[in-house]
Amino acid sequence: MGRIFSQDLYSRYENLSKYNVVYVVRQMVKEGICKTPVQALELLDGDVDVDGLLTRAINGTMPEVSKSDEEDSTEEETVR
């Protein structure tokens, strides 16, 4: 298997930018598609649903933001 150059990935996947590669690779490892980021990049050399991975990475992994101090204080008490 040859090396994967970023320019090849960008020309293959139109919605993939240099910043989105990180999200896509992270999501692939998180979903168990591959075990390492290197394997994820090798899989991107084939045919992968980058749009679906990017959507799941952005929408599904963002933690909820606390809107009150009460939630923060109860979490601190639980930790102690």
C-alpha positions as CSV (number, residue, x, y, z in Angstrom):
1,M,0.0,0.0,0.0
2,G,1.4,3.4,-0.9
3,R,1.6,6.6,1.0
4,I,-1.5,8.7,1.3
5,F,-1.0,12.4,0.4
6,S,-3.5,15.0,1.6
7,Q,-3.9,16.5,-1.9
8,D,-5.2,13.2,-3.1
9,L,-7.8,13.1,-0.3
10,Y,-8.9,16.6,-1.0
11,S,-9.4,15.9,-4.7
12,R,-11.3,12.7,-4.0
13,Y,-13.6,14.1,-1.3
14,E,-15.0,17.5,-2.1
15,N,-16.3,18.3,1.4
16,L,-13.0,17.3,3.1
17,S,-10.8,20.2,4.2
18,K,-7.5,20.0,6.2
19,Y,-9.5,20.6,9.4
20,N,-12.2,18.1,8.7
21,V,-9.7,15.3,8.2
22,V,-9.1,15.3,11.9
23,Y,-12.8,15.0,12.7
24,V,-13.4,12.2,10.2
25,V,-10.4,10.2,11.3
26,R,-11.4,10.6,15.0
27,Q,-14.9,9.5,14.2
28,M,-13.7,6.5,12.3
29,V,-11.7,5.3,15.3
30,K,-14.5,6.1,17.7
31,E,-17.0,4.1,15.8
32,G,-14.6,1.2,15.6
33,I,-14.2,1.3,11.8
34,C,-10.5,1.1,12.4
35,K,-8.2,1.0,15.4
36,T,-5.7,3.7,14.7
37,P,-5.6,7.0,12.9
38,V,-3.1,5.6,10.4
39,Q,-5.6,2.8,9.5
40,A,-8.3,5.5,9.1
41,L,-6.2,7.4,6.6
42,E,-5.5,4.2,4.7
43,L,-9.3,3.5,4.6
44,L,-9.9,7.0,3.2
45,D,-7.8,5.9,0.3
46,G,-10.8,3.7,-0.6
47,D,-14.4,4.6,-0.8
48,V,-15.7,6.0,2.5
49,D,-18.9,8.0,3.4
50,V,-17.0,11.1,4.5
51,D,-20.2,13.2,4.6
52,G,-21.9,10.8,7.1
53,L,-18.9,10.6,9.3
54,L,-18.5,14.3,9.3
55,T,-22.1,14.8,10.2
56,R,-21.9,12.3,13.1
57,A,-18.7,13.8,14.3
58,I,-20.0,17.3,14.5
59,N,-23.6,16.6,15.7
60,G,-23.1,13.6,17.9
61,T,-20.0,14.3,19.9
62,M,-20.5,17.9,21.1
63,P,-21.1,17.8,24.9
64,E,-24.0,19.7,26.3
65,V,-23.2,23.1,27.8
66,S,-24.3,23.7,31.4
67,K,-26.7,26.6,31.6
68,S,-26.7,27.0,35.4
69,D,-24.3,26.8,38.3
70,E,-26.4,24.2,40.1
71,E,-25.4,21.5,37.6
72,D,-21.7,22.3,38.2
73,S,-22.0,22.2,42.0
74,T,-23.8,18.9,42.0
75,E,-21.1,17.4,39.8
76,E,-18.4,18.6,42.2
77,E,-20.2,17.1,45.2
78,T,-20.5,13.8,43.4
79,V,-16.8,13.7,42.6
80,R,-15.9,14.3,46.3
